[in-house]
Amino acid sequence: MSNQPPTTLDLSSDVVALTVQLVDFPSQSHHEGPLADAVTAALEAVPHLDVTRRGNTVVARTQFGCSERVLIGGHLDTVPVNANLPHRLDGDLLYGLGACDMKGGVAIALTLAAELNTAIRDVTYVFYECEEVESVHNGLQHLVDAAPQLLQCDLAILMEPSNAQIEAGCQGTLRAQVSTSGRRAHSARPWMGDNAIHAVAPILDILNAYQPLQPIVDGLQYRESLSAVAISGGVAGNVIPDACQVTVNFRYAPDRSAEQAVAHMCELFAGYDVQVVDNAMGARPGLELEAAREFIAATGAVPSAKFGWTDVARFAQMGTPALNFGPGNPSVAHMQDEVVSVEQIRSCHTALRSWLRPACSPERPARA
């Protein structure tokens, strides 16, 4: 097995072989340039695609003249190497950095982009940078901000690892600091002060007593949650503290807007200082759409709600429903022994291909 990383991609390869190429192609966040170069070159060689590159994000679009356009996307970057390159195959299992999150999904999208020179839906393929780091660097968000026309579609599918099942939409996530204040004093004379840490007890009572909603959104049941994820306070070992903050994470269903989530937090913690430090709204599943219904039929999967936040939420900013669908168990993402099932790579590829081009669909001649 060669330890030399590849410099080009062969999109005519079998989808599993292409996954191997991608896993062995290092692309840590902020260092996706060589892989983006290879993706751009490979896609520009496909006659039926119009290719646009912005930074290290690559967009390829078909122009078949269909009445519907769908988007299939995946991120090129991985977390840092952890003695898990190059790849290793063990029966049905492919090990290696990014195998699960999400080189397998990217391989499927690249294979579809190259092989489908006709389809019953136009397709936009997006391969973007910096998903694994701060949102300010996210290539998909850069497109939302600067070139939203490239992302316009009727339904978006992100190849997030989901065990080859459909996880529809996603929850919103809000973090806020709920603060108390007091008065400093020497800890030998605590009655002279007002202990801000002791004052957070009612905040914790609110969290312990909270009954989360379990709303039905587009036919799927979500479950909201409210959790303390950090607490900070204290001045010194002999000082009564005059300030304390409890960081609260609110995971909310996609039928709430970001503003409604903030209002809910302020209502729950009325009388306290509530400072929102992060708020990303969720995405509705959109399962009532014909394209989504046909996609469910093609996969044979029973959709479930996504308990967590993914980049599908960025499509909610544009009013576009979105799904997560990709090979790999998300619980092994970022682990040293990250792994993806070869069978899941093949089954996801087959499902998407049959959804986009049924077996009876004729091939188009290559565009000059």
C-alpha positions, -999 to 999 in steps of 0.1 A, spaced: 0 0 0 15 33 -10 17 61 15 18 87 -12 -15 107 -13 -31 110 -47 -31 142 -67 -60 134 -91 -94 117 -90 -108 91 -113 -145 97 -114 -150 66 -136 -139 44 -107 -163 23 -87 -178 43 -60 -160 24 -33 -127 28 -51 -134 65 -54 -140 66 -16 -106 51 -11 -90 78 -33 -108 105 -13 -99 91 21 -62 89 11 -64 125 -1 -56 147 30 -80 176 34 -79 189 69 -100 221 74 -83 251 59 -61 228 38 -87 216 13 -70 234 -17 -53 203 -33 -85 182 -30 -106 211 -43 -82 214 -73 -87 177 -80 -125 179 -77 -126 209 -100 -104 193 -126 -124 161 -126 -158 178 -128 -147 202 -155 -139 172 -177 -176 161 -175 -194 176 -206 -229 179 -190 -218 200 -160 -213 237 -155 -187 241 -129 -181 271 -106 -154 275 -79 -154 299 -50 -124 296 -27 -122 258 -20 -159 253 -26 -169 237 -59 -204 238 -75 -214 217 -105 -248 221 -121 -267 202 -148 -289 221 -172 -313 194 -185 -343 217 -185 -362 198 -159 -390 213 -139 -374 205 -106 -339 211 -92 -324 192 -63 -291 198 -45 -267 171 -33 -239 184 -11 -210 173 10 -180 189 27 -144 182 16 -127 188 49 -119 165 78 -107 169 113 -69 166 119 -50 133 111 -48 110 141 -26 81 128 -55 71 106 -41 75 71 -39 59 46 -71 38 44 -75 2 56 -101 -22 42 -113 -51 64 -141 -70 47 -171 -47 44 -155 -20 65 -134 9 52 -113 26 78 -96 59 76 -98 96 83 -131 110 69 -143 76 58 -176 82 76 -176 120 78 -178 123 49 -156 110 21 -180 82 14 -209 107 9 -186 129 -13 -176 99 -34 -213 91 -40 -221 127 -51 -190 128 -74 -199 95 -90 -235 107 -96 -222 140 -111 -201 121 -136 -223 93 -145 -258 109 -148 -258 127 -181 -296 126 -180 -320 128 -151 -356 135 -143 -345 163 -121 -318 189 -126 -290 185 -100 -267 210 -83 -237 193 -67 -219 212 -40 -185 202 -25 -176 228 2 -148 237 26 -145 242 63 -175 224 77 -156 211 107 -145 245 121 -161 278 130 -191 288 110 -174 320 98 -152 298 76 -180 275 63 -180 273 25 -217 266 23 -225 297 44 -202 318 21 -224 307 -8 -256 316 11 -241 350 18 -225 358 -15 -240 336 -42 -273 322 -31 -284 317 -67 -260 288 -69 -279 270 -41 -315 276 -54 -333 243 -55 -366 226 -45 -350 201 -21 -315 198 -7 -298 165 4 -266 166 24 -246 135 25 -242 136 63 -235 102 78 -269 88 89 -265 50 86 -279 51 51 -312 63 65 -331 96 61 -328 120 89 -350 149 79 -344 185 87 -326 193 119 -331 209 153 -321 245 161 -295 251 187 -293 281 210 -267 288 238 -273 315 264 -256 326 296 -281 330 324 -264 352 351 -267 360 387 -251 388 407 -242 393 443 -218 411 466 -182 402 474 -171 395 510 -145 376 529 -155 339 531 -149 340 568 -178 364 570 -201 353 543 -231 370 559 -215 403 548 -218 394 512 -243 379 487 -232 346 471 -239 347 434 -231 309 430 -258 300 456 -282 322 437 -281 299 407 -301 272 425 -334 284 411 -320 284 376 -310 247 381 -345 241 395 -360 255 363 -338 232 342 -346 201 363 -384 208 361 -384 216 324 -408 195 303 -396 195 267 -421 197 239 -423 169 214 -439 185 184 -448 168 151 -432 187 122 -440 176 87 -450 142 100 -419 136 122 -417 139 160 -389 160 174 -379 163 210 -367 196 224 -342 198 253 -329 223 277 -296 216 294 -269 233 315 -236 227 297 -213 249 318 -212 269 350 -187 295 359 -181 317 389 -158 324 417 -130 349 425 -107 332 450 -107 305 476 -115 331 504 -139 354 486 -177 352 483 -184 355 446 -204 384 432 -211 369 397 -220 335 383 -231 323 348 -249 291 338 -245 283 301 -277 268 288 -282 249 255 -317 249 241 -322 224 213 -355 234 196 -377 219 170 -377 234 135 -412 247 138 -397 275 160 -379 304 145 -346 317 160 -365 347 175 -392 324 190 -364 303 207 -349 335 222 -384 346 234 -389 312 250 -356 314 269 -363 349 282 -398 338 294 -384 307 312 -357 328 329 -376 360 335 -359 381 361 -324 369 352 -299 384 329 -300 363 297 -274 368 271 -277 347 239 -242 338 226 -251 315 197 -283 308 179 -287 287 147 -323 278 137 -332 244 125 -346 232 92 -380 218 84 -380 183 68 -402 192 38 -415 156 35 -447 168 19 -428 176 -13 -432 152 -43 -394 150 -47 -390 141 -10 -418 115 -12 -402 99 -43 -369 99 -26 -383 81 4 -398 55 -19 -365 51 -37 -345 45 -5 -371 24 12 -361 41 44 -385 53 72 -375 90 78 -367 101 113 -362 135 128 -326 147 131 -317 153 167 -289 177 163 -278 205 140 -263 201 105 -257 223 75 -292 215 63 -302 244 85 -284 268 62 -310 260 36 -338 270 60 -324 305 57 -335 304 21 -368 286 27 -356 253 13 -364 220 29 -335 197 34 -326 161 44 -296 143 57 -288 110 39 -254 93 38 -234 63 46 -217 59 80 -226 58 116 -223 94 130 -213 81 164 -179 71 150 -172 104 132 -139 120 143 -127 89 160 -93 75 153 -108 42 140 -134 61 119 -151 36 96 -178 33 70 -197 3 56 -190 -5 20 -225 -19 17 -239 15 29 -218 34 3 -232 12 -24 -268 13 -12 -269 51 -8 -254 54 -43 -280 30 -58 -309 48 -40 -299 83 -52 -292 71 -87 -326 54 -91 -343 85 -77 -326 108 -102 -327 85 -132 -351 55 -132 -340 25 -151 -362 33 -181 -347 68 -185 -328 72 -218 -292 85 -219 -286 119 -234 -258 123 -259 -227 141 -245 -227 178 -248 -202 192 -272 
